[in-house]
């Protein structure tokens, strides 16, 4: 670069620096000459250099501190490594000592080692069998000695060995007993002790209300001693009745309910839907419509049958009376004849036909509605079937066929609505048939009586003409 370019560069830098300084200096300390500017620049440079030296000294001091900390950490690491080596050597020495002692133990046991090994194995197997037995709810601590024998590495004592076969005999004896004892029940009175009745190892229920209980084997996760819990859904019917007979009988022979699966069959009642769940919930909206329509149709049909039956009785009573009454259809037909008794036979017949035609719609009131509801009910059931199958196919399309529970909702709607439609249609058809039969019977009675009235009228008019 030429001297001219350097001169212009330095000049430009000085001008920019002076402009910055002028803008940064207050109005009372304005620089008035180049020498003032030069002194100011030198002062600032010296100040900046002093600050830089101070910062460098701080950095060097901190670097020395970091080195000291690093050396301290390395010393601690070496110390810990020496301790770890000592611990490892101690562990290896202890392991060799244990192996030596175990060898001496096996040598000292001799043939007894195999015998007691078999005893420990059988104690563990029998403990698992007892823990899964319902009888443990009556004797919750009976398997503790078996667990101690199964987990112990020392030779079991004679008392422990005797406890194994004594516990076996106790299990055999208890399996043929119907016993009543006190035991806590998890979801009854906040886990308070209840009087319960056990039928062998098959079933257990409360002695007061004969509510069946479920048994949960003891485990490490279940620290409490509560092994029984009331089943959320009771079987009911003859099973609950048999349980009540057992609780109310002190002696004699009664039929007792037993669960050969030892609880699994009774627990399956939880998955059996109730009447409300099966028809009202699983049927969906269409099932609810069918149920409501069926109930209303049955009520309407029964009321219509009662009404027609009362009308038929009233007509039958009017047949035995000569004086007509306005309270029944036959009486009103007879009153129509009295209004035209002086006219010819054709006119009388027409008047009677007119009176019968006025009464006929009253007999057929609601018959078409019953017929319509009986026809709509299975159609709604078919609609629910189609809707349920659509839901099933959608679940299969989204989730696949691996989980049947995802398709259960659609299948339940498909099957339940069809069943509800048939259940509603059958009684509606029967009621419609009864109503139609009663209406035709009353209609036939009115036509028969009308024909008799016309015949008597013709006879009366013929006798009067001859006279």
C-alpha positions in Angstrom: 0.0 0.0 0.0 1.4 3.5 -0.8 2.1 6.2 1.7 -0.8 8.3 0.3 -3.3 5.5 0.9 -1.9 4.9 4.5 -2.2 8.7 5.2 -5.8 8.8 4.0 -6.6 5.7 6.0 -5.1 7.0 9.2 -6.9 10.3 8.6 -10.2 8.7 8.1 -9.7 6.6 11.2 -8.8 9.7 13.2 -11.8 11.6 11.9 -14.2 8.7 12.8 -12.6 8.4 16.2 -12.8 12.1 16.8 -16.5 12.0 15.7 -17.2 9.2 18.2 -15.4 11.0 20.9 -17.2 14.2 20.2 -20.5 12.5 20.4 -19.6 10.6 23.6 -18.1 13.6 25.5 -20.5 15.9 27.2 -21.0 19.5 26.0 -18.9 20.8 29.0 -15.9 18.7 28.0 -15.8 19.2 24.3 -12.4 18.8 22.6 -11.3 22.0 20.9 -7.9 20.9 19.3 -6.1 18.0 17.8 -3.7 17.9 20.8 -6.6 17.5 23.1 -7.9 14.7 21.0 -4.5 13.0 21.0 -4.2 13.3 24.8 -7.7 11.9 25.1 -6.9 8.9 22.9 -3.7 8.2 24.8 -5.6 8.3 28.1 -8.2 5.9 26.8 -5.6 3.5 25.4 -3.8 3.5 28.7 -7.0 2.8 30.6 -8.0 0.0 28.3 -4.5 -1.6 28.6 -4.7 -1.5 32.4 -8.1 -3.1 32.3 -6.8 -5.8 30.0 -3.8 -6.5 32.2 -6.2 -6.8 35.2 -8.4 -9.2 33.3 -5.4 -11.3 32.2 -4.2 -11.5 35.8 -7.7 -12.7 36.9 -7.7 -15.3 34.2 -4.3 -16.6 35.2 -5.3 -16.7 38.9 -8.4 -18.7 38.0 -6.4 -21.0 35.8 -4.2 -21.8 38.8 -7.4 -22.5 40.9 -8.7 -24.8 38.2 -5.4 -26.7 38.2 -5.6 -27.0 41.9 -9.1 -28.4 41.8 -8.1 -30.8 39.0 -5.2 -32.1 41.0 -7.5 -32.5 44.1 -10.1 -34.5 42.0 -7.3 -36.7 40.7 -6.1 -37.4 44.2 -9.6 -38.3 45.3 -10.0 -40.6 42.3 -6.8 -42.4 43.1 -7.9 -42.8 46.7 -11.3 -44.2 45.7 -9.7 -46.6 43.2 -7.4 -47.9 46.0 -10.5 -48.4 48.2 -12.3 -50.2 45.4 -9.4 -52.5 44.9 -9.3 -53.2 48.6 -13.1 -53.9 48.7 -12.8 -56.1 45.6 -10.1 -58.1 47.2 -12.1 -58.4 50.4 -15.1 -59.5 48.4 -13.1 -62.2 46.6 -11.7 -63.4 49.8 -15.1 -63.6 51.4 -16.4 -65.4 48.3 -13.7 -68.0 48.6 -14.4 -68.3 52.3 -18.2 -68.8 51.6 -17.4 -71.4 48.9 -15.1 -73.2 51.3 -17.7 -73.2 54.1 -20.5 -74.4 51.6 -18.2 -77.2 50.6 -17.6 -78.2 54.2 -21.4 -77.9 54.8 -22.1 -80.3 51.8 -19.5 -82.6 53.0 -20.9 -82.6 56.5 -24.4 -83.1 55.3 -23.5 -86.1 53.2 -26.6 -88.0 52.1 -28.7 -85.8 54.3 -28.2 -82.9 51.9 -30.2 -84.7 49.1 -32.9 -85.6 51.6 -33.2 -82.0 53.0 -33.0 -80.6 49.4 -36.0 -82.7 48.5 -37.7 -81.5 51.6 -37.1 -77.9 50.7 -38.3 -78.4 47.2 -41.5 -80.1 48.3 -42.1 -77.5 51.0 -41.9 -74.8 48.3 -44.3 -76.6 46.0 -46.8 -77.4 48.8 -46.6 -73.7 50.0 -47.7 -72.6 46.5 -50.5 -75.1 46.6 -51.7 -73.9 50.0 -51.5 -70.2 49.1 -53.9 -70.9 46.2 -56.3 -72.8 48.3 -59.4 -71.1 49.7 -58.8 -72.8 53.1 -55.9 -70.4 53.7 -58.5 -67.6 54.3 -59.3 -69.5 57.5 -55.7 -70.3 58.4 -53.7 -67.4 56.9 -50.4 -68.2 58.7 -50.2 -71.9 58.1 -47.8 -71.7 55.1 -45.2 -69.6 57.0 -43.3 -72.6 58.2 -43.2 -74.0 54.7 -41.8 -70.8 53.3 -39.1 -70.8 56.0 -38.1 -74.4 55.2 -38.2 -73.7 51.4 -35.9 -70.7 51.7 -33.5 -71.8 54.4 -30.1 -73.1 53.5 -29.6 -74.8 56.8 -30.8 -78.2 57.8 -34.5 -78.0 58.9 -35.4 -79.0 62.4 -37.5 -81.9 63.3 -40.4 -79.5 64.2 -40.2 -78.0 60.7 -40.3 -81.4 59.0 -43.2 -82.5 61.2 -45.0 -79.3 60.3 -45.0 -80.2 56.6 -47.0 -83.4 56.9 -49.2 -82.0 59.6 -50.1 -79.1 57.3 -50.9 -81.7 54.6 -53.3 -83.5 56.9 -54.9 -80.3 57.9 -55.6 -79.4 54.3 -57.1 -82.9 53.6 -59.3 -82.6 56.6 -60.4 -79.1 55.9 -61.4 -79.9 52.3 -64.3 -82.0 53.4 -65.6 -79.5 56.0 -68.3 -76.8 55.9 -66.8 -74.3 58.4 -67.8 -70.9 59.7 -65.1 -68.6 60.9 -64.2 -64.9 61.3 -62.1 -63.2 58.6 -61.7 -59.7 57.3 -63.5 -58.8 54.0 -62.0 -56.1 51.9 -65.0 -54.2 50.6 -67.5 -54.8 53.5 -67.5 -52.4 56.4 -64.1 -51.1 55.5 -62.3 -54.4 55.8 -63.8 -55.3 59.2 -63.9 -58.9 60.4 -67.0 -60.8 59.2 -68.5 -64.2 59.9 -68.0 -66.2 56.7 -69.0 -69.8 55.7 -66.6 -71.9 53.7 -67.8 -75.0 51.7 -64.6 -77.0 51.4 -62.1 -75.4 49.1 -64.8 -74.5 46.6 -66.8 -71.5 47.7 -67.1 -69.0 50.6 -69.9 -66.5 51.4 -70.9 -64.3 54.3 -72.8 -66.0 57.1 -75.3 -63.1 57.5 -76.4 -62.2 54.0 -75.0 -65.2 52.0 -73.0 -62.9 49.7 -70.3 -64.8 47.7 -66.7 -63.7 48.3 -63.7 -63.9 46.1 -60.3 -65.2 47.3 -57.0 -63.6 46.5 -53.8 -65.6 47.3 -51.3 -63.9 49.6 -48.3 -62.3 47.8 -45.5 -59.9 48.3 -47.5 -57.1 46.7 -50.4 -57.7 49.1 -49.0 -56.8 52.5 -52.3 -56.9 54.3 -53.9 -60.0 55.7 -57.2 -59.4 53.9 -57.6 -62.3 51.4 -61.4 -62.1 50.9 -63.5 -59.6 49.0 -67.2 -59.4 48.1 -67.9 -60.2 44.5 -69.2 -57.1 42.6 -72.0 -59.1 41.0 -73.7 -62.0 42.9 -75.0 -65.0 41.0 -78.5 -64.8 42.5 -81.3 -67.3 41.8 -81.0 -70.8 43.1 -77.3 -70.4 43.8 -77.8 -67.6 46.3 -80.9 -69.4 47.7 -78.8 -72.5 48.4 -76.1 -70.4 50.1 -78.8 -68.9 52.4 -80.0 -72.4 53.3 -76.5 -73.3 54.3 -76.1 -70.3 56.5 -79.5 -70.8 58.1 -79.1 -74.5 58.9 -77.3 -75.7 62.0 -77.6 -79.5 61.3 -79.0 -81.9 58.7 -78.4 -82.2 55.0 -78.8 -79.3 52.7 -77.7 -78.6 49.1 -74.6 -76.3 49.2 -73.3 -74.3 46.2 -69.8 -75.3 45.1 -67.6 -73.8 42.4 -65.5 -76.7 40.9 -63.2 -74.1 39.4 -62.6 -72.7 42.9 -63.7 -69.1 42.2 -63.3 -68.6 38.5 -66.8 -69.6 37.7 -68.3 -67.2 40.2 -66.0 -64.4 39.1 -67.3 -64.9 35.5 -70.7 -63.5 36.6 -69.0 -60.1 36.6 -68.9 -60.3 32.8 -72.5 -61.4 32.4 -74.6 -58.3 31.5 -77.7 -57.5 33.5 -81.1 -57.0 32.0 -80.6 -53.3 31.8 -77.1 -53.6 30.3 -78.2 -56.2 27.8 -81.2 -54.5 26.4 -81.0 -50.8 27.3 -77.2 -50.2 27.0 -76.1 -52.8 24.4 -79.1 -52.1 22.2 -78.0 -48.5 21.6 -80.4 -45.7 20.6 -82.4 -47.9 18.2 -82.9 -50.5 21.0 -84.2 -47.8 23.3 -86.7 -46.7 20.6 -87.9 -50.3 20.2 -88.3 -50.8 23.9 -90.3 -47.6 24.4 -92.5 -48.3 21.4 -93.1 -51.9 22.5 -94.1 -50.9 26.0 -96.4 -48.1 24.8 -97.9 -50.5 22.2 -98.5 -53.2 24.8 -100.2 -50.7 27.2 -102.3 -49.3 24.4 -103.3 -52.8 23.2 -104.2 -54.0 26.7 -106.3 -50.9 27.4 -108.0 -51.3 24.0 -108.8 -55.0 24.8 -110.3 -53.9 28.1 -112.4 -51.2 26.4 -113.7 -53.6 23.7 -114.5 -56.3 26.3 -116.5 -53.8 28.4 -118.3 -52.7 25.2 -119.1 -56.4 24.4 -120.5 -57.0 27.8 -122.6 -53.9 27.5 -124.0 -55.1 24.1 -124.7 -58.5 25.6 -126.6 -56.9 28.4 -128.6 -54.8 26.0 -129.7 -57.9 24.1 -131.6 -59.1 27.2 -133.4 -55.7 27.6 -136.2 -54.3 25.5 -135.6 -50.7 26.6 -132.7 -49.2 24.6 -129.8 -47.3 26.3 -127.5 -44.6 24.9 -124.5 -46.1 26.9 -123.9 -48.9 24.5 -123.8 -49.3 20.6 -126.7 -51.8 20.4 -128.9 -49.4 22.4 -128.1 -46.5 20.1 -128.9 -48.8 17.1 -132.2 -49.7 18.7 -133.0 -46.0 19.3 -132.3 -45.3 15.6 -135.0 -47.9 14.8 -137.5 -46.3 17.2 -137.0 -43.0 15.3 -138.0 -44.7 12.0 -140.4 -47.4 13.2 -143.4 -46.1 11.1 -141.5 -46.2 7.8 -141.2 -49.0 5.3 -138.7 -51.8 5.6 -136.1 -50.5 3.2 -136.0 -47.2 5.1 -135.7 -48.9 8.4 -132.9 -51.1 7.1 -131.0 -48.1 5.7 -131.4 -46.3 9.1 -130.0 -49.2 10.9 -127.1 -49.6 8.5 -126.3 -45.9 9.0 -126.4 -46.3 12.8 -124.1 -49.4 12.6 -121.7 -47.5 10.3 -121.5 -44.7 12.9 -120.6 -47.2 15.6 -118.0 -49.3 13.6 -115.1 -46.8 13.7 -115.3 -46.8 17.5 -114.6 -50.6 17.5 -111.6 -50.3 15.2 -110.0 -47.4 17.1 -106.3 -48.1 17.5 -106.2 -51.3 15.5 -104.3 -49.8 12.6 -101.8 -48.2 15.1 -101.2 -51.6 16.7 -100.7 -53.2 13.3 -98.3 -50.4 12.3 -96.2 -50.7 15.4 -96.1 -54.5 15.0 -94.7 -54.0 11.5 -92.2 -51.2 12.4 -90.6 -53.1 15.4 -88.8 -55.8 13.3 -87.8 -53.2 10.7 -86.2 -51.1 13.4 -84.5 -54.3 14.6 -83.2 -54.8 11.1 -82.0 -51.2 11.0 -80.1 -51.8 14.3 -78.5 -54.9 12.8 -77.3 -53.0 9.8 -75.9 -50.2 12.0 -74.2 -52.7 14.3 -72.5 -54.5 11.4 -71.3 -51.2 10.0 -69.7 -50.4 13.4 -68.1 -53.8 13.4 -66.6 -53.4 10.0 -65.3 -50.0 10.8 -63.6 -51.4 14.0 -62.1 -54.2 11.9 -60.9 -51.7 9.3 -59.3 -49.4 11.9 -58.0 -51.8 14.5 -57.9 -55.1 12.7 -59.3 -58.4 14.0 -56.7 -59.0 16.8 -58.9 -57.8 19.6 -62.5 -59.2 19.6 -63.6 -56.7 22.3 -63.4 -53.8 19.8 -66.0 -55.6 17.7 -68.2 -56.6 20.6 -70.1 -53.3 20.7 -71.2 -53.4 17.1 -72.1 -57.1 17.2 -74.1 -56.6 20.4 -76.1 -53.8 18.7 -76.6 -56.0 15.6 -78.0 -58.9 17.6 -79.8 -57.2 20.5 -81.8 -54.9 18.3 -83.0 -57.8 16.2 -84.1 -59.6 19.3 -85.8 -56.5 20.7 -87.6 -56.0 17.4 -89.0 -59.6 17.5 -89.9 -59.4 21.2 -91.8 -56.2 20.6 -93.5 -57.4 17.4 -94.9 -60.7 18.7 -97.0 -59.3 21.6 -98.2 -56.4 19.4 -99.4 -58.9 16.8 -101.2 -61.0 19.4 -102.8 -57.9 20.9 -103.9 -56.7 17.4 -105.4 -60.1 16.8 -107.4 -60.0 20.0 -108.6 -56.5 19.4 -109.7 -57.4 15.8 -111.5 -60.4 17.1 -113.4 -58.5 19.7 -114.2 -55.7 17.2 -115.6 -58.2 14.7 -117.6 -60.0 17.4 -119.3 -56.7 18.4 -119.8 -55.7 14.8 -121.4 -59.1 14.1 -123.7 -58.8 17.1 -124.9 -55.4 15.9 -125.5 -56.7 12.3 -127.4 -59.7 13.7 -129.6 -57.6 16.0 -130.2 -55.2 13.1 -131.3 -58.0 10.8 -133.7 -59.3 13.6 -135.1 -55.8 14.1 -135.8 -55.5 10.3 -137.4 -59.0 10.3 -139.7 -58.2 13.2 -140.6 -54.8 11.6 -141.5 -56.6 8.3 -143.6 -59.1 10.2 -145.4 -56.4 12.2 -146.2 -54.4 9.0 -147.4 -57.5 7.2 -149.8 -58.5 10.0 -151.1 -54.9 10.1 -151.8 -55.0 6.3 -153.7 -58.3 6.6 -155.8 -57.0 9.4 
